[in-house]
């Protein structure tokens, strides 16, 4: 079972429909046990870093997310969900993130229109399972003003240009995270979710 984490700041319906398109069994939940016992997790998100962390803490979900990751459960972070995996953010300097990925969330250059909205390319730096069958320089849909910068540069597997070149795809063990919205990115975005299901279930295509 894939659990989409419902903490009140996610594009839940679209994410769920994208997964169900491939026949996956999906639950949308804000219950810790559903997160701890999940086969795979998706942490979606839109909005501000501090607000997102506040909602996770109010629902007492931070420990469950960390526990599932420590257990090896594959997790896909999407947009704000990517940022929340980090230790801290320039957007909310007083708020601590989940701290699963070491590093900081930084603001895009303010001399360009923010948020960065629309289609942009992702340059794939190395082949990873979440990008199977997707060509480098493919277009995906972005809506954000901040991006995550891990301390370990080797975690950055894809990058995008918007005033600067920023990390847009991150891979750390069983954690995959993308700054764009796959559920809004047409066929290439659907491939991201299909690849995630294959990561979770292996050769067993019965989701």
N, C-alpha and C positions, 0 to 999 in steps of 0.2 A: 504494500500500500504506500502510495506517495502522499505525504502530508504537506499541504500548503499552509504555512504559518500565518494565522489570522491574528494580528495584533492591532488592527484598526487603521493601517496605513498602506494597504496593498491594493494592487490591481487584480483582486482575487478572481473575479469571474472570468476575465480574459485568460489568466494563467491556467485556471482549471479547465476551461474549454480547449485550450491548446493541448493539454495533456490527454484529455478525453478523446480528442480527435484520433489519437493512436490506440484507443481502447484501454487506456490505463485506468486503474481503480484509484480514485483520488478522494481524499477528505480535506476539507478546509477546517482548521481547528485552532483553538487557543487553549487547549488542554495539555498540560505538561506531559502526561503519560502518552498521549498520541504522538508527541514529538520524540520522546525517548524511545518509543517502540516502533518508530517509522522505518520503513525500508529505504526511503529516500526523502529528503527534505527540500522544500523551496522556500527561501526567505525573500519575498517580494518587497516592494516599497516605493512610495512616492512621498515627498514632503521633506521636512527638515530633520537633520540628524538628532538634535536634542529632543524633539517631539517624538521621534521614532523610538529612541531609547527609553523615554519616559513611559510610553505605552507598553513596551516589552517588560519593563520593571513592574509596572502596575499589574500586569497579568502574570507576573512571576515566571516568565518564560526564559530568562537569560541562562539560568542554570541548566534547564532542560536542553537548550540549544547547544551549550558547551558540552554537556554530557553526551549527547548524541554524536557530536563531532569527534569527541575523544573515543567513542566506541567504534568509529570508522564509518558511520552512516554518511553516504554521499549527500552533499548539500550544494544547492545552486542558489547563489545570491544574485538578485536582480536590482539594478539601479540603486536606490537607497539601501536595499538589502546588502549590496556589496559594501557600501560605506559603513554600515553598522558593524561589520565584521572587524573593522579596524579599532585601534586603541583610542583614537581621539580625532576631532575634526575642528578645523578653523571656523566652521559654521557655528559651533557651540563649544567654545574653549573650556567651559567648566564641566562638561559632561564627558564621562568615560564611556567608550564603546564596548563592544563584546570582547575585544582584545584577542580574538582568535587569529587574526593576521597582524603581525607587528608592523607598525607604520602609522601614517597620519593621512587624514582626508584634507585636501587642499582646495582652494578656490581657483577656478579658471581665471584667466586674465580679464580684468574689468574694462579693458579698452575695446572689447568685443561685446555684442549684444548677449545678455544673460537673462534667463537661462539659454544654454545651447539647446536649441530645439530643431529637430528634423533629421533627415537622412544624412549619414556620414559613413565614411569607409573605415573598416577595421583591417589594419595590416597584421597578418599573423606572423609572429616572430618564431614560433616553433609549433610543430604539430602536437596537438593534444586531443584527447578523446572527444571533448565537447564540440570540437570543430571538424569532426570527421565529415568529409564530403562537401566542405565549404571552402571556397577559394579565398585566398588572401585578396584584400581590397574589396571584398563584398560590402554592400551597404546595409546598415542597420539603423533603427530609429532611436534617437537620443532625446532625453528631456532632463537636463541637469545643469547645475552651476558649480558642482564640486566633483572631485575625482579622488580615488584612493591611490596613495603612493606607498608601496611596501618598502620596508628597509632592505629586504632581500630582493634585489633587482631581478634575480633569476625567476621570481614568481610571475613576472609580467610576461604574458604569452601573446598579447595583442595590444596594439596601440592605435590611437586616432589623433588626427591633427585638428585643432581648433585654437588658433592663436599660438598654442604650444603643442608639443606632442605629449599626450597623456596616456597612462595605462587604461585600457578599456576591457581587457580580459586578464584574469588572474587565476592561477592554479596553484593550490597548496595541498598536496596529499589528496584527501577525499573532498576538498573544497574547490568548487568552481564558481567564479563570480564574473559577471559582465555588467558594465556600466550602462549599456543600452537596454531596450525593452524587446526581448525576442518575440513576445506575444503581439507586438505591434509592427513586426519586421517581416511580414509576408512569408514567403516560402523558406527563405534562409533562416528566419527566426524559428519557424516550426522545426527545422532541422536541429536547432540547438536543443529543443525539448525532446525530440526523438533520440538524439545522442545521449542526453541525460538519462532517459529511460533505459537505454542499452547499457549505460555504465552501472545503473542500479541493479538491473536484472541479468546482466551478462548475456549469454547466448540464448537464454530463455525469453523468447519474444512474446510470451503470454504475460501481459502486464496486469 
